[in-house]
Amino acid sequence: MINIIGLGYIGLPTALMFAKNGIKVVGTDYNANLVKSLTEGRLTFEEDGLENLFQEALSNGIEFTTEYQKTHTYILAVPTPYIKESKKLDPRYVISAVNSVLEVCERGASIIIESTISPGTTDKYIRPEIEKRGYVLGEDVHLVHAPERIIPGNMIYELENNARTIGADNLEMAKKVKGLYANFCKAEIVVTDIRTAEMSKVIENTYRDINIAFANELAKICRTDNMDVYEIIRIANMHPRVNILQPGPGVGGHCISVDPWFLVGDYPDLTNLILTARKINDSMPRHVLGRIRDIMRDHGIRDISKVGLYGLTYKENVDDTRESPTLQLLERMDEHLAIGVKVFDPLIKERIVEHQFMYFEDFLNEIEILVVMVGHDHIKNNTDLIKDKLILDTKNICNLNSCYKL
Ligand code: SAJ
């Protein structure tokens, strides 16, 4: 039996995937409401294909609880945020989960950490916790790092088809865990040591952050001289060795906007490029605010409540608002007393900000300038409804001539 700890965006789909493949799984989360909801057959977030997988796992007997189970295999998918002041990883949730596992686990159990952790976290924080209790690593308990790599919006496909990394202290244990993941992962599973696994995961997200920062910097350059950044990137990308990502209103989510900070926090003298990329991406909501002001000025609009932000999530077609560029923009607007801006997101069902509308038509009736912050399919399919608005399209989703771009 596998006990999966943390039933969020990573832990839950992973648990379901094991259960689907006939493995007995118990999912544990400290959040009793979440456990209740899952036990009653209700998912708490949406993801393509998740509902079907959930139903299949339920019929295969998956269970959810707030209690840690006595077993031989644990997978930890708990949050690993960064500390804003020091920029370093905050290991407290992983440490606490490891300790709870140690309270109940069988002798010789493996603790597999899927959460993203900065290079050296296992040595610095996890091993000492285990040794402090008198356990012998590699005998009483085994540590493995198997970083998750799945992208929200395409998680189920990527669980089966993305290559994985298994970092362990010894080859035998790594092979065992590789065999476990091979139950559903059809792609290559690379075996390495723990620190290499930690570092390779963090640099994957850092690489993407830097690439997006390059696109965002290009957008700013192109803006000053009225060049079309999207066409320029499209043409440049026709080169066989160029692959520039897309500019946007900022980088959100709990991964790409967080993980590069681990490296900046741990290697402050060696991370100029990574830090600069972070700063460029974090500057994008401010850039969007400047573009809104340009449009208001050009059209003689003084009332900020005529501006509507479309999209609250951190990216298209997900219902996750963590570190979302729109929330960052709203914060910046508050600082500039630009209060009263209207907001709408078809995927966010509860009210989380002021002046948030629940119906698209009501939202459109109130505004003159529509700022597309997120390119949900919903707006792509409804461009006819927004034709009469002034549009600032930060995601390059509409090709109306009247559209303003980043
Ligand atoms: N974004 C752009 N331009 C782009 C692509 C993305 O501005 O061309 C923005 C998005 O709008 C969003 C942010 O970047 O605000 C991050 O979105 P994302 O789709 O790039 O990535 P995440 O955070 O959803 O998932 C990433 C993935 N990492 C990589 O692709 C290297 C995923 O595979 C990881 O599993 C995940 O982080 C994670 O959990 O670490």
Residues whose N, C-alpha, C, O or C-beta is under 5 A from the ligand:
A	BS01	SAJ	E148 R149 I150 I151 P152 E204 N205 R208 I212 L245 Q246 P247 G248 G250 V251 G252 G253 C255 I256 Y314 K315
